[in-house]
Amino acid sequence: MGRTYSDCHFCGGEVKEQRITREVWRHGSLHLIENVPVGVCQQCSQKTILPQVAKAIDRVIAGETPPDHLIQVPAYRLPEPETTTRANRPLSPTTRSPAPGACE
């Protein structure tokens, strides 16, 4: 189905079609669309989806096509960062040294 793409609008590199799996969040639900044709810049890896492909993805997500299969996706939540850790704790006044030539 080789589509034609113009050169990359970011770097001017050559764009070639590849097939990818696209993740789309819609109304709090994750949808995976497999086998999506996208133009990928061979120089900077920028991806381009043509308007007709984007419309087809919208139709799939709107429910016009039943899913081919369902998968389970693990979901993780990172714990809240500690308020003071060694990495972000300010130096005490005794350990600070002014830059050479700086006034205190």
Summary of the structure (lengths in Angstrom):
residues: 104
radius of gyration: 24.2
end to end distance: 68.5
largest distance: 69.9
contacts: 168
relative contact order: 0.15
helix: 13%
strand: 26%
